[in-house]
Amino acid sequence: MCALPIGLHASVSEKQWGKDATGHDVKLYTLDNGDLKMTVTNFGARVVRLDVPDIRGQRADVVLGYDNAEQYLSDSNYFGAVVGRYGNRIKDGKFSLNGKFYQVPVNNMGNALHGGRKGFSSLLWTGRIEGSNAVEFKLTSADGDMGFPGTLEATVVYRLQANQVLIEYRATSNQDTVVNLTSHSYFNLAGEARGDILDEQVTIHARRYTPVDRALIPTGELADVTGTPFDFRIFHAIGQRIAADDEQLRRGRGYDHNFVLDETSGSMREAMVIRDPLSGRVLTISTTEPGLQFYSGNFLDGSVKGYTHRPYEVHGAFTAETQHFPNSPNEPAFPTTRLNRGQIYSSKTCWTFTAAAPEH
């Protein structure tokens, strides 16, 4: 997986895109290999656009995003961002490590979400073009940043390979800490702002998921998906069971849950497949991570407009965040997110795009 040739006409370009709140340069990088065209920015190491061909070979953008840097400075939806230092939620923003308690600023129903009030999504990374098909972003997060221990050196690389996007994460710390990095891109395989995603069909290779409390914090249970709306072991349309009489769906206002992926984490394997019956686009997600947060865009409400100036309505996109589990620092039975001093945090996720005639 994720080992296809680069392509004969791959290219990467860089341009000035604006300034951040401190007056530093926000840059835009465009990668194009003839199959895919992707635009990323050093502000939050975000994916801004991702143009993908449909069954007729026509490319269209399949992620949500803005048309200028200034809108990203105030974005609260994490569009396309790399979130951290701890992606997803930490209960009460508190955790202990080596007998010491740490507090992350709370920013979501009394909990810390995506690294606290000023996580990695709102920071300026240092960008560098890497060859003809990749962009590397680096970030130094100081000891005590958002309450986390240790100075963390984080790297994210976006690499185009024919019909694939490979995302490589790497981090080291000079003290023991916790880390959980992921991409928060919102997908609509029919195209950006082209209706909802309720007809898109999903399969997730997961026999279990982590139920949540009313604040969307995992209860600690690894629940069997059998007989529930969370059983995506065969294809189901996202909207097929989203309104079912199920307390978990009511708590999330739809899907906003971590799925426990089958097979051993650490090796790249297929986690999820999504296909759009309108365009024929198919997205296959592979990862080395043990979990995947499937979110059905429940809190989009039409108040935000993207670069096409069309509103992003409820269920207008989904996210598929490959990750360690939410609140893992407080759940010893969950896969650990501890990164010891001198260790290397390494994670990979691959998005493979194909197109096929809809199945009837």
C-alpha positions in Angstrom: 0.0 0.0 0.0 1.1 3.6 -0.7 4.0 2.4 -2.9 2.9 3.5 -6.4 5.2 5.5 -8.7 5.3 9.3 -8.3 4.1 10.0 -11.8 5.9 11.5 -14.8 4.8 15.1 -14.4 4.8 15.7 -10.7 5.5 19.2 -9.5 5.4 21.4 -6.3 5.1 25.1 -6.2 5.1 27.7 -3.3 3.6 31.1 -3.0 2.9 33.8 -0.4 -0.7 33.6 0.9 -0.9 36.2 3.7 0.2 36.9 7.2 -0.7 35.3 10.5 -1.7 37.2 13.6 1.9 38.0 14.5 2.8 39.2 11.0 4.6 36.0 9.9 4.2 34.7 6.3 1.5 32.2 5.6 2.4 30.2 2.5 0.5 28.0 0.1 2.0 24.9 -1.6 0.5 23.2 -4.6 1.3 19.6 -5.5 0.2 18.2 -8.8 1.0 14.9 -10.5 -1.6 14.8 -13.2 -3.8 12.4 -11.2 -4.3 14.4 -8.0 -3.8 18.1 -7.2 -3.4 19.1 -3.6 -2.9 22.5 -1.9 -1.6 22.8 1.6 -0.6 25.6 3.9 1.9 26.0 6.7 -0.8 27.5 8.9 -1.9 24.5 10.9 -0.2 22.2 8.3 -3.6 22.2 6.6 -5.0 20.6 3.5 -6.7 23.5 1.7 -7.8 21.7 -1.5 -7.7 18.2 -3.0 -8.8 17.8 -6.6 -9.7 14.2 -7.5 -11.0 12.7 -10.8 -14.5 11.2 -10.9 -15.7 8.3 -13.1 -15.5 10.5 -16.2 -12.0 11.8 -15.3 -13.2 15.2 -14.3 -11.4 16.6 -11.3 -13.2 18.4 -8.4 -12.2 19.5 -5.0 -13.4 16.9 -2.4 -12.4 18.7 0.9 -13.9 21.7 2.7 -11.8 24.9 2.9 -11.5 28.7 2.6 -10.1 30.8 -0.2 -7.9 33.0 1.9 -5.5 32.8 4.8 -7.4 35.3 7.0 -10.4 33.0 7.3 -8.2 30.1 8.6 -6.9 32.4 11.4 -10.4 32.3 13.0 -11.5 28.9 11.9 -13.1 26.8 14.7 -13.9 23.7 12.6 -10.3 22.6 12.1 -10.7 22.5 8.3 -7.9 20.4 6.9 -5.7 20.9 9.9 -3.1 18.7 11.7 -4.5 18.7 15.2 -2.3 18.2 18.3 -0.4 18.0 20.5 -3.3 15.7 21.4 -5.8 15.2 18.7 -9.4 14.5 20.0 -10.5 14.8 23.6 -8.9 14.6 27.1 -11.5 14.5 29.9 -11.4 17.7 32.0 -8.2 18.5 30.2 -6.3 16.6 32.9 -3.9 13.7 32.9 -1.1 12.4 35.0 2.4 11.3 33.9 5.1 9.9 36.1 3.1 10.8 39.2 2.6 14.5 38.1 -0.7 16.0 37.0 -1.0 18.2 34.0 -3.8 20.6 32.9 -4.6 21.4 29.3 -6.9 24.4 28.8 -10.5 23.2 28.3 -12.3 24.3 25.1 -15.1 21.8 24.5 -17.9 21.0 27.0 -15.4 21.2 29.9 -12.8 19.0 28.1 -9.7 19.7 26.1 -10.2 19.1 22.3 -7.5 18.9 19.7 -4.7 20.3 22.0 -6.6 23.0 23.9 -7.4 26.6 23.0 -4.3 27.1 20.9 -3.4 23.7 19.5 -1.2 22.8 16.5 -4.0 23.7 14.1 -3.6 27.4 15.0 0.2 27.6 14.8 2.5 28.5 11.9 4.6 25.5 10.8 7.9 25.8 8.8 7.3 24.5 5.3 9.9 23.0 2.9 9.4 21.4 -0.6 10.8 17.9 -0.6 11.6 16.7 -4.2 8.9 16.9 -6.9 6.1 15.3 -5.0 6.1 16.3 -1.3 6.0 19.1 1.3 7.4 18.8 4.8 6.1 20.9 7.7 8.0 21.2 11.0 6.9 22.6 14.4 8.5 23.1 17.8 6.1 23.0 20.7 7.8 24.3 23.8 7.7 22.6 27.2 4.5 23.7 28.9 2.8 24.7 25.6 -0.9 24.2 26.4 0.1 22.5 29.6 1.9 19.6 28.0 5.3 18.5 29.3 8.4 18.4 27.2 9.6 20.3 24.1 8.1 18.4 21.2 9.7 18.5 17.7 6.9 17.5 15.2 7.1 16.8 11.5 4.4 16.2 9.0 5.0 15.2 5.3 2.4 15.3 2.6 3.4 13.1 -0.4 1.6 12.5 -3.7 2.1 9.1 -5.3 -0.1 8.7 -8.4 -3.6 8.4 -7.0 -2.5 8.4 -3.4 -1.8 10.9 -0.6 0.6 9.7 2.0 0.7 11.5 5.3 3.7 10.8 7.5 3.9 12.0 11.1 7.0 12.0 13.3 7.8 13.5 16.7 10.4 13.5 19.5 10.4 15.0 22.9 13.1 15.9 25.4 10.8 14.8 28.3 8.2 12.1 28.7 4.9 13.4 27.2 1.7 12.4 25.4 1.1 12.9 21.7 -1.7 12.0 19.2 -1.5 13.7 15.8 -4.1 13.4 13.0 -5.5 15.1 10.0 -8.9 16.8 10.4 -9.8 17.1 6.7 -13.5 17.2 5.9 -14.4 15.1 2.8 -17.4 15.3 0.4 -16.6 12.9 -2.5 -19.3 14.5 -4.6 -17.4 17.7 -4.4 -17.0 20.6 -2.0 -20.4 22.1 -0.9 -22.3 19.8 -3.3 -25.0 18.6 -1.0 -24.7 16.3 2.0 -22.8 13.0 2.4 -25.7 10.9 3.7 -25.8 8.8 0.5 -22.1 8.1 0.5 -21.5 4.5 1.4 -19.0 3.4 4.1 -17.3 0.3 5.4 -15.0 0.3 8.4 -12.9 -2.6 9.4 -13.8 -2.5 13.1 -15.6 -5.1 15.3 -15.7 -2.6 18.2 -16.0 1.1 18.9 -15.7 3.3 22.0 -19.0 4.5 23.3 -19.1 8.0 24.8 -20.8 9.9 27.6 -22.8 13.1 27.1 -19.6 15.2 26.8 -18.4 12.8 24.0 -15.7 11.3 26.3 -15.2 7.5 25.9 -16.6 5.5 28.8 -13.7 3.1 28.7 -15.8 0.3 27.1 -14.8 -1.4 23.9 -18.3 -2.2 22.6 -19.2 -4.8 20.0 -20.8 -3.2 16.9 -23.0 -6.2 16.1 -26.6 -5.3 15.9 -25.9 -1.5 16.2 -25.9 1.4 13.8 -22.1 1.3 14.3 -21.6 -1.9 12.4 -20.0 -0.8 9.1 -18.4 -4.2 8.4 -20.4 -4.2 5.2 -21.2 -1.1 3.2 -24.0 1.2 4.6 -25.0 4.6 3.5 -24.0 7.2 6.1 -27.6 8.3 6.4 -29.2 4.9 6.4 -29.2 4.5 10.2 -28.1 8.0 11.4 -31.5 8.8 12.8 -32.0 5.4 14.5 -33.3 5.3 18.1 -29.8 5.0 19.6 -28.5 6.9 22.6 -25.0 7.0 21.2 -26.2 8.6 18.0 -28.3 11.1 20.0 -25.2 12.1 22.1 -23.1 12.7 19.0 -26.0 14.2 17.0 -24.9 11.5 14.5 -21.6 9.7 14.2 -18.7 11.2 16.2 -17.1 8.1 17.5 -13.8 6.3 17.6 -13.7 2.9 15.9 -11.3 0.2 17.2 -9.6 -1.0 14.0 -9.1 -4.7 13.4 -5.7 -6.2 13.1 -2.5 -5.1 14.8 -1.7 -1.4 14.8 1.8 -0.3 13.7 1.6 -1.9 10.2 -0.2 -0.2 7.3 -3.5 -1.8 6.6 -6.9 -0.8 5.2 -9.2 0.8 7.7 -12.1 2.4 5.8 -13.6 2.7 2.3 -16.0 5.4 1.3 -17.7 5.5 -2.1 -19.9 8.2 -3.6 -22.7 6.9 -5.9 -23.1 10.2 -7.8 -19.5 10.8 -8.9 -18.2 7.2 -8.6 -15.2 8.5 -6.5 -13.9 5.9 -3.9 -11.6 6.8 -1.0 -9.7 4.0 0.7 -8.0 5.0 3.9 -5.1 2.9 5.2 -3.2 3.6 8.4 -0.7 2.4 11.1 -3.0 3.8 13.8 -5.2 1.6 16.1 -8.3 3.8 15.8 -10.3 6.0 13.5 -12.7 8.8 14.5 -15.7 8.8 12.1 -17.5 12.1 12.2 -20.5 12.9 10.0 -20.4 16.7 10.1 -23.1 17.0 12.7 -22.1 20.4 13.9 -21.9 22.1 10.5 -24.9 24.4 10.5 -24.7 26.6 7.4 -23.1 29.5 9.2 -19.7 29.0 7.5 -19.1 29.4 3.8 -16.2 28.0 1.9 -14.2 29.4 -1.1 -17.2 28.8 -3.4 -19.3 31.0 -1.1 -21.8 28.2 -0.6 -22.7 27.4 3.0 -21.5 24.2 4.7 -24.7 22.6 5.9 -25.2 19.9 8.5 -23.7 16.6 7.2 -22.1 18.5 4.4 -18.9 16.5 4.9 -17.3 13.7 7.0 -14.0 13.3 8.7 -12.0 10.1 9.1 -9.3 10.9 11.7 -6.8 8.0 12.0 -5.6 8.2 15.6 -5.0 6.7 19.0 -8.2 6.7 21.1 -9.7 9.8 22.8 -8.8 10.3 26.4 -6.1 7.5 26.3 -3.9 9.2 28.9 -6.7 8.5 31.4 -7.6 5.0 30.2 -4.8 2.5 31.0 -6.6 -0.2 28.9 -6.5 1.9 25.7 -3.4 1.9 23.5 -0.9 4.2 25.1 -0.2 7.7 23.7 2.8 8.1 26.0 6.0 9.2 24.2 9.1 8.7 26.3 12.1 11.0 26.2 14.3 10.0 23.2 11.6 7.8 21.6 10.4 8.5 18.1 6.7 8.9 17.5 5.9 7.6 14.0 2.5 7.3 12.2 1.4 7.0 8.6 -2.0 7.3 6.9 -2.7 6.9 3.2 -5.7 8.2 1.2 -6.1 6.2 -2.1 -8.6 7.6 -4.7 -10.2 5.5 -7.4 -13.4 5.8 -9.4 -15.9 3.1 -10.2 -19.5 2.8 -11.5 -22.0 2.8 -8.7 -23.3 -0.6 -7.5 -27.0 -1.3 -7.7 
